């Protein structure tokens, strides 16, 4: 059943205002606004912990048309701070769907806005850069919304990984699996866990602020550094932990935020991108093989490569759109990382080989 339309407003930090219609919960929400260019996979995107604290613009015209399926999630709840879209469907056509997106948003208390010109909005962000925003279906007082927006912290310097991480250690996968992998949970996606378990890994999932010795006492064969939200440079606790783990020489693999943390632990620096990379069609070149891959991406920070460190840290992947760093490998120990998402949910499967590469490193190290 179609519900009556309620006006809503989107206000950006620079004073730009868009008027549309409310979706999900009637209320107000704030966060850094960003856009994803993927044409499918909105449920996986909404439940990705890397989006915690962000208002996401979906550039595809129709959102909600295939509904929600309960097992197509990357975490146990919706992680985005709010949704902006052009056309929002309150009904769905997929027979195997479990519910509508509107029901899903209402259950999770998510605020959103639809029926705005997302092309104009995305173009504005591409030209002016990432910024905070506020969505409200409670008031049309733009001045009060701008005042409220002024108290929202900037994403630079914001530590969010510990907020979305597991609060307690747990194990996952077959007890008879041949390999033990310690997963540092900074906001891990479920599909990273699936990809490792499918390759014979028993996982020990550790909270973000776990001491390195506690992880080593579990006697892992490999270490997985997960994706997650926030500014990696603000995670000094994680950087020092990873530095201690690297001294043990255990095969290590980092994805997205994990890539940035491994890079920081190896002496490189990170920076805030102008508007980030988010979508499932980003071309990346593997400098080791010379082959190109179409990748899924979601990051607002990136690694700055330093040629002076090339003897210990090799550049392995670059983004073919802007030449930004997409992968590194340590020269002295079996550790590597990529900025994109090889688990690719949603997205292409071109980079799944990286999980095989990780397991091969584990097998070689054990032998």
C-alpha positions, -999 to 999 in steps of 0.1 A, spaced: 0 0 0 13 34 -10 17 58 19 10 96 17 40 117 6 56 138 33 80 167 24 117 163 33 147 185 29 184 177 22 208 205 33 245 204 26 272 220 46 277 247 20 241 258 22 228 240 -9 192 228 -4 172 201 -21 135 195 -15 120 160 -19 98 134 -2 104 115 30 113 78 29 117 54 58 114 69 93 101 104 98 129 123 115 163 139 111 197 125 103 232 138 97 265 125 83 291 129 55 273 126 21 288 104 -6 275 87 -37 276 51 -50 274 44 -88 264 8 -86 233 -2 -105 225 -32 -82 232 -44 -47 216 -16 -26 209 -40 3 246 -51 5 256 -14 4 232 -3 31 244 -30 55 282 -25 48 298 -12 81 322 9 60 293 33 54 286 38 91 281 76 97 275 84 60 245 95 40 246 76 8 233 88 -26 224 60 -49 229 72 -85 207 45 -101 173 58 -109 152 32 -91 159 20 -55 138 -6 -37 122 -22 -68 135 -57 -60 128 -55 -23 148 -70 5 161 -106 11 171 -113 46 202 -133 37 217 -107 14 233 -86 41 269 -76 50 262 -71 87 233 -75 111 217 -41 105 215 -11 82 247 9 87 242 40 66 231 72 83 206 80 56 196 75 20 192 99 -9 177 86 -42 157 97 -72 129 72 -74 120 51 -43 98 20 -47 75 11 -18 65 -21 -36 88 -48 -50 85 -74 -78 110 -101 -68 91 -132 -58 119 -144 -35 120 -111 -16 111 -111 21 98 -76 24 98 -41 9 127 -17 13 103 8 30 94 -18 57 132 -25 61 140 11 66 111 17 90 122 -14 111 158 0 112 147 36 119 165 49 88 157 84 75 159 92 38 147 115 10 136 107 -26 124 125 -57 153 149 -60 177 154 -90 205 130 -80 225 139 -111 226 175 -101 235 166 -65 263 142 -75 277 167 -100 278 193 -72 297 169 -49 321 159 -76 329 196 -82 330 208 -46 341 177 -27 328 156 2 309 174 30 285 169 58 247 170 52 214 167 70 181 152 60 149 161 78 113 153 73 104 170 106 110 207 98 113 231 69 134 256 89 166 255 69 184 279 92 179 256 122 190 226 101 222 244 91 228 253 127 224 216 137 246 206 109 274 228 122 279 206 152 284 174 131 321 163 133 342 161 101 351 126 89 388 136 90 401 125 124 370 105 132 376 70 147 345 48 139 358 13 135 355 4 172 318 14 171 309 -12 145 334 -39 155 323 -70 174 324 -64 212 335 -100 219 358 -125 204 341 -154 185 351 -182 161 334 -190 128 338 -217 102 345 -254 103 364 -267 134 382 -291 110 394 -263 86 431 -267 78 440 -230 85 434 -206 114 430 -170 104 427 -141 129 403 -116 116 408 -81 130 372 -68 129 372 -31 121 337 -34 105 341 -65 84 317 -75 57 302 -110 60 314 -119 25 350 -115 35 343 -142 61 325 -164 36 354 -161 11 379 -172 37 358 -200 51 352 -214 16 389 -216 12 394 -238 43 399 -212 70 386 -213 105 382 -177 117 389 -161 151 372 -127 150 388 -102 173 373 -68 185 390 -37 171 409 -28 203 425 -62 209 461 -64 220 486 -79 195 497 -106 220 461 -117 226 458 -123 188 492 -141 187 482 -163 217 454 -177 195 482 -190 173 469 -180 139 483 -192 105 472 -159 89 459 -125 98 431 -107 79 427 -69 85 391 -60 76 374 -30 60 356 -5 81 346 32 85 363 64 96 398 79 93 426 53 94 451 78 107 430 83 138 433 46 147 467 47 165 457 17 186 453 -4 154 484 8 137 506 -1 167 489 -35 170 495 -43 133 531 -33 137 535 -58 165 518 -85 145 540 -79 114 571 -86 135 558 -122 139 561 -127 102 526 -143 98 510 -140 64 488 -109 65 461 -96 41 443 -62 44 412 -50 25 401 -13 22 406 2 57 428 -28 64 449 -18 34 452 17 48 462 5 82 488 -19 69 502 10 48 503 32 79 520 5 99 546 2 71 555 39 71 532 52 44 507 80 49 470 84 41 449 114 30 413 124 26 401 121 -10 382 149 -27 350 128 -30 361 92 -28 355 60 -48 323 41 -44 308 18 -70 313 -16 -87 329 -7 -120 363 8 -111 392 -3 -133 424 -14 -114 457 -25 -129 477 -53 -112 513 -41 -117 527 -75 -110 508 -94 -136 500 -65 -160 464 -75 -160 434 -51 -154 405 -59 -131 370 -43 -127 366 -38 -90 341 -29 -63 351 1 -42 340 21 -11 365 45 4 369 82 12 406 79 23 435 67 2 472 57 6 500 80 -5 529 59 -19 565 68 -10 592 57 -35 617 61 -7 602 30 10 602 9 -22 628 -15 -7 603 -26 20 569 -17 4 561 -24 -32 533 -7 -52 512 -36 -66 480 -21 -79 469 13 -92 435 28 -101 433 34 -138 409 64 -134 431 86 -113 463 65 -106 456 64 -69 472 35 -49 451 3 -50 475 -22 -35 509 -27 -18 530 -57 -7 557 -59 19 591 -70 5 604 -83 38 575 -103 52 544 -121 36 520 -92 39 499 -74 12 467 -54 9 443 -38 -16 422 -7 -15 393 -23 -35 370 -51 -23 379 -86 -37 349 -101 -19 329 -78 -42 294 -79 -27 280 -62 -46 303 -61 -76 324 -81 -100 345 -112 -91 377 -102 -110 397 -99 -78 387 -131 -60 421 -146 -67 435 -124 -39 419 -147 -14 436 -177 -31 469 -158 -30 465 -153 8 458 -189 14 488 -199 -7 510 -176 14 496 -194 45 504 -228 31 539 -218 21 546 -203 55 533 -234 73 554 -257 52 
